Amino acid sequence: MTTALITGSTAGIGAAFARRLAAGGHDLVLVARDVKRLREQATELHDRHGIEAEVLAADLAEDSGIETVAARLGDRRNPVDLLINNAGFGNKGRYLDVSMADELKMLKVHCEAVLRLTSAAAEAMRERGRGGVVNVASVAAFVPRGTYGASKAWVVQFTQGAARDLAGSGVRLMALCPGFVRTEFHERAGMGTDNIPGWMWLDADKVAATALEDLARGRSLSVPDPRYKVLMGAAKLVPRGVLGGISSRTGRKYGPQ
Ligand SMILES: NC(=O)c1ccc[n+]([C@@H]2O[C@H](COP(=O)([O-])OP(=O)(O)OC[C@H]3O[C@@H](n4cnc5c(N)ncnc54)[C@H](OP(=O)(O)O)[C@@H]3O)[C@@H](O)[C@H]2O)c1
């Protein structure tokens, strides 16, 4: 029996990971801010799959929240075998439309929390000679796209670099880069999604399943859908200036009108 800790477990991609891992018989540590929702999720997963689901309420935009989760990951008596750093959010609007407080909050959740939690987990995993970390980035990591894209580019670079440094230790690290996924993400950010074509939407359960397969294959980067693999390949051929223009115009479409 192994244990997985998932941040942002109560909705969207995190909830899909929780369902998938619970169905596979893994015990879970569920992390988010909304305690009521966490408890309901833990009860449901326990009742349906017979696994143990621990609840850890933490705000990863706060030092105290990061420390709480890092302490759990470092608990040698109750080891965590798989960490999914998934919690994240979007800010509506382009550069200078977003307040500095919100920009900094994004860097705290997407970068600082990911660094500190990955490190806490990887240290304990390296001692045991096994373990895995999935850091949820985005295809936005590969296009010029303000603080969101920049924070996800950091996740990709950091994760692939750390994966290389820990090669041979038994600890696997992988950055996951989905395209648009139907979750609460866009609604929470107040972003309209009418302009996003139907074919661009991915299913969270399929994203989680592919990610776990790619981790098992030893990949350090997962782009979980052939459509986005093609798009990412094509994006490499487009000059960065043109790509930046397309990205900025798309941002305007589903940012403030
Ligand atoms: N949806 C997409 O199109 C898409 C595409 C590419 C990448 N991603 C990335 O995928 C990840 C998950 O996104 P999602 O679409 O599944 O979002 P979602 O449906 O909005 O779920 C976000 C989850 O994160 C938790 N969370 C948010 N802020 C938190 C904080 N400060 N501390 C702790 N937990 C927090 C939320 O619970 P509480 O509110 O209770 O804390 C919730 O469980 C994010 O990193 C996102 O950037 C999403």
The ligand as an SDF file (V2000), in Angstrom:
LIG
                    3D

 48 52  0  0  0  0  0  0  0  0999 V2000
   -7.9110   23.8940  -16.0210 N   0  0  0  0  0  0  0  0  0  0  0  0
   -7.0030   24.1220  -16.9580 C   0  0  0  0  0  0  0  0  0  0  0  0
   -7.3330   24.4670  -18.1210 O   0  0  0  0  0  0  0  0  0  0  0  0
   -5.5430   23.9650  -16.6360 C   0  0  0  0  0  0  0  0  0  0  0  0
   -4.6440   23.8380  -17.7180 C   0  0  0  0  0  0  0  0  0  0  0  0
   -3.2990   23.6580  -17.4630 C   0  0  0  0  0  0  0  0  0  0  0  0
   -2.8350   23.6090  -16.1690 C   0  0  0  0  0  0  0  0  0  0  0  0
   -3.7230   23.7520  -15.1370 N   0  0  0  0  0  0  0  0  0  0  0  0
   -3.1690   23.7110  -13.7770 C   0  0  0  0  0  0  0  0  0  0  0  0
   -3.7370   22.5950  -13.1080 O   0  0  0  0  0  0  0  0  0  0  0  0
   -3.7360   22.8090  -11.7050 C   0  0  0  0  0  0  0  0  0  0  0  0
   -5.1280   22.4950  -11.1530 C   0  0  0  0  0  0  0  0  0  0  0  0
   -6.0480   23.3740  -11.7820 O   0  0  0  0  0  0  0  0  0  0  0  0
   -7.5780   23.0190  -11.9550 P   0  0  0  0  0  0  0  0  0  0  0  0
   -7.9310   23.4640  -13.3150 O   0  0  0  0  0  0  0  0  0  0  0  0
   -7.8630   21.6390  -11.5390 O   0  0  0  0  0  0  0  0  0  0  0  0
   -8.2030   24.0890  -10.9160 O   0  0  0  0  0  0  0  0  0  0  0  0
   -9.5320   24.0620  -10.0110 P   0  0  0  0  0  0  0  0  0  0  0  0
  -10.5690   23.1760  -10.5770 O   0  0  0  0  0  0  0  0  0  0  0  0
   -9.8550   25.5030   -9.7920 O   0  0  0  0  0  0  0  0  0  0  0  0
   -9.0100   23.4260   -8.6200 O   0  0  0  0  0  0  0  0  0  0  0  0
   -8.0390   24.0990   -7.8590 C   0  0  0  0  0  0  0  0  0  0  0  0
   -7.7370   23.2970   -6.5950 C   0  0  0  0  0  0  0  0  0  0  0  0
   -6.6430   23.9360   -5.9160 O   0  0  0  0  0  0  0  0  0  0  0  0
   -7.0400   24.2990   -4.5890 C   0  0  0  0  0  0  0  0  0  0  0  0
   -6.3560   25.5570   -4.2610 N   0  0  0  0  0  0  0  0  0  0  0  0
   -6.4450   26.7390   -4.9190 C   0  0  0  0  0  0  0  0  0  0  0  0
   -5.7040   27.6800   -4.3000 N   0  0  0  0  0  0  0  0  0  0  0  0
   -5.1190   27.0650   -3.2310 C   0  0  0  0  0  0  0  0  0  0  0  0
   -4.2690   27.5060   -2.1890 C   0  0  0  0  0  0  0  0  0  0  0  0
   -3.8710   28.7900   -2.0830 N   0  0  0  0  0  0  0  0  0  0  0  0
   -3.8570   26.6110   -1.2520 N   0  0  0  0  0  0  0  0  0  0  0  0
   -4.2760   25.3210   -1.3140 C   0  0  0  0  0  0  0  0  0  0  0  0
   -5.0810   24.8520   -2.2670 N   0  0  0  0  0  0  0  0  0  0  0  0
   -5.5200   25.7080   -3.2110 C   0  0  0  0  0  0  0  0  0  0  0  0
   -8.5760   24.3990   -4.6480 C   0  0  0  0  0  0  0  0  0  0  0  0
   -9.2170   24.1440   -3.3950 O   0  0  0  0  0  0  0  0  0  0  0  0
   -9.5220   25.3140   -2.3110 P   0  0  0  0  0  0  0  0  0  0  0  0
  -10.1290   26.4560   -3.0590 O   0  0  0  0  0  0  0  0  0  0  0  0
  -10.4210   24.6840   -1.2910 O   0  0  0  0  0  0  0  0  0  0  0  0
   -8.1840   25.6530   -1.7180 O   0  0  0  0  0  0  0  0  0  0  0  0
   -8.8810   23.2520   -5.6140 C   0  0  0  0  0  0  0  0  0  0  0  0
   -8.8530   22.0110   -4.9210 O   0  0  0  0  0  0  0  0  0  0  0  0
   -3.2990   24.2640  -11.5050 C   0  0  0  0  0  0  0  0  0  0  0  0
   -1.9440   24.2800  -11.1230 O   0  0  0  0  0  0  0  0  0  0  0  0
   -3.4810   24.8910  -12.8860 C   0  0  0  0  0  0  0  0  0  0  0  0
   -2.6050   25.9720  -13.0970 O   0  0  0  0  0  0  0  0  0  0  0  0
   -5.0580   23.9160  -15.3380 C   0  0  0  0  0  0  0  0  0  0  0  0
  1  2  1  0
  2  3  2  0
  2  4  1  0
  4  5  1  0
  4 48  2  0
  5  6  2  0
  6  7  1  0
  7  8  2  0
  8  9  1  0
  8 48  1  0
  9 10  1  0
  9 46  1  0
 10 11  1  0
 11 12  1  0
 11 44  1  0
 12 13  1  0
 13 14  1  0
 14 15  2  0
 14 16  1  0
 14 17  1  0
 17 18  1  0
 18 19  2  0
 18 20  1  0
 18 21  1  0
 21 22  1  0
 22 23  1  0
 23 24  1  0
 23 42  1  0
 24 25  1  0
 25 26  1  0
 25 36  1  0
 26 27  1  0
 26 35  1  0
 27 28  2  0
 28 29  1  0
 29 30  1  0
 29 35  2  0
 30 31  1  0
 30 32  2  0
 32 33  1  0
 33 34  2  0
 34 35  1  0
 36 37  1  0
 36 42  1  0
 37 38  1  0
 38 39  2  0
 38 40  1  0
 38 41  1  0
 42 43  1  0
 44 45  1  0
 44 46  1  0
 46 47  1  0
M  CHG  2   8   1  16  -1
M  END
$$$$
